[in-house]
Amino acid sequence: MAARQRGLSERKIIISHMLKNSALPTITLIGAQFGFLFGGTLLVESIFSLPGLGNLMVQAVRNHDLPLIQGIALVFCVMTLLINTVVDVLYVVLNPKLRRAQ
C-alpha cells in the first residue's frame, strides 16, 4: 500500500518488492522438489517402459545386481547434493545479508 501511495506502478511493485521477498522460499521448494523428481523417474520409466536410469535401477533390483543398484543410487545422491549446493549458492547471491561473515 505504501508503494502504491508513492505512485509506483503495479509492475514496479511486483518486480521490486514482491519478487524479492518470494524468491528464497520458491528456490527452497524447487530445490526440494528435485529430490522427488529423481525418485519419480523410477515410477514413470517403469510404467511407460522408457529407457533411463530409473528403469535400469528397477531391472537391477529384479536381477539382484547390487553394484549397479549402488552406482545408480550414488548418481541420484550426487545429483541431489549438487542441486542443494546450487540452491545454497543462489541464497547467497539473492540475499545480501548472507554475504557478510560475522
PALUMVO-954155 format. One line per field, with one value per residue (C-alpha): x, y negated, z; residue in one letter; chain. Coordinates in nm, 3 decimals, m for minus. Each point is the difference from the previous one (the first is absolute). Layout:
BEGIN
east: X  ...
north: Y  ...
up: Z  ...
r: A  ...
c: A  ...
This chain:
BEGIN
east: 0.000  0.285  0.152  m0.333  m0.030  0.345  m0.129  0.182  m0.162  m0.131  0.276  0.272  m0.155  m0.012  0.353  0.179  m0.189  m0.192  0.249  0.290  m0.192  m0.136  0.320  0.168  m0.298  m0.068  0.360  m0.018  m0.305  0.145  0.318  m0.196  m0.220  0.301  0.054  m0.355  0.052  0.283  m0.211  m0.286  0.216  m0.009  m0.377  m0.055  0.264  m0.133  m0.361  0.066  0.297  0.229  0.376  0.192  0.163  m0.328  m0.091  0.358  m0.017  m0.329  0.153  0.308  m0.220  m0.184  0.332  0.157  0.288  0.131  0.292  m0.231  m0.259  0.269  0.137  m0.337  m0.088  0.334  m0.075  m0.341  0.160  0.275  m0.254  m0.210  0.306  0.100  m0.348  0.003  0.340  m0.137  m0.295  0.238  0.208  m0.316  m0.090  0.325  m0.042  m0.359  0.022  0.268  m0.033  0.158  0.309  0.146  0.200  m0.061
north: 0.000  m0.236  0.059  m0.071  m0.322  m0.105  0.036  0.314  0.205  0.349  0.151  m0.182  0.106  0.365  0.008  m0.202  0.097  0.322  0.205  m0.083  0.128  0.310  0.114  0.185  0.217  0.080  0.107  0.215  0.184  0.046  0.147  0.238  0.111  0.116  0.284  0.114  m0.041  0.252  0.241  m0.047  0.111  0.353  0.007  m0.179  0.194  0.330  m0.074  m0.132  0.229  m0.293  0.055  m0.181  0.028  0.064  0.295  0.127  m0.009  0.193  0.265  0.014  0.057  0.281  0.160  m0.050  m0.198  m0.171  m0.197  m0.153  m0.089  m0.169  m0.188  m0.137  m0.093  m0.179  m0.195  m0.103  m0.107  m0.201  m0.177  m0.087  m0.135  m0.209  m0.149  m0.083  m0.166  m0.211  m0.100  m0.106  m0.206  m0.166  m0.093  m0.191  m0.167  m0.108  m0.094  m0.261  0.057  0.343  m0.138  m0.156  0.227  m0.067
up: 0.000  0.076  m0.343  m0.166  0.198  m0.121  m0.356  m0.112  m0.274  0.067  m0.211  0.192  0.331  m0.104  m0.137  0.265  0.315  m0.038  m0.203  0.232  0.299  m0.167  m0.177  0.289  0.104  m0.365  m0.058  0.314  m0.127  m0.346  0.147  0.222  m0.288  m0.204  0.247  m0.058  m0.374  0.003  0.202  m0.243  m0.292  0.139  m0.009  m0.330  m0.192  0.135  m0.088  m0.350  m0.078  m0.072  m0.015  0.273  0.339  0.177  m0.218  0.022  0.378  0.004  m0.225  0.222  0.307  m0.181  m0.098  0.345  m0.155  0.314  m0.154  m0.263  0.264  0.209  m0.301  m0.107  0.360  0.023  m0.319  0.139  0.329  m0.171  m0.221  0.304  0.182  m0.303  m0.025  0.373  m0.046  m0.285  0.220  0.278  m0.244  m0.130  0.358  0.037  m0.339  0.061  0.367  0.074  0.376  m0.042  m0.175  0.312  0.227  0.367
r: M  A  A  R  Q  R  G  L  S  E  R  K  I  I  I  S  H  M  L  K  N  S  A  L  P  T  I  T  L  I  G  A  Q  F  G  F  L  F  G  G  T  L  L  V  E  S  I  F  S  L  P  G  L  G  N  L  M  V  Q  A  V  R  N  H  D  L  P  L  I  Q  G  I  A  L  V  F  C  V  M  T  L  L  I  N  T  V  V  D  V  L  Y  V  V  L  N  P  K  L  R  R  A  Q
c: A  A  A  A  A  A  A  A  A  A  A  A  A  A  A  A  A  A  A  A  A  A  A  A  A  A  A  A  A  A  A  A  A  A  A  A  A  A  A  A  A  A  A  A  A  A  A  A  A  A  A  A  A  A  A  A  A  A  A  A  A  A  A  A  A  A  A  A  A  A  A  A  A  A  A  A  A  A  A  A  A  A  A  A  A  A  A  A  A  A  A  A  A  A  A  A  A  A  A  A  A  A
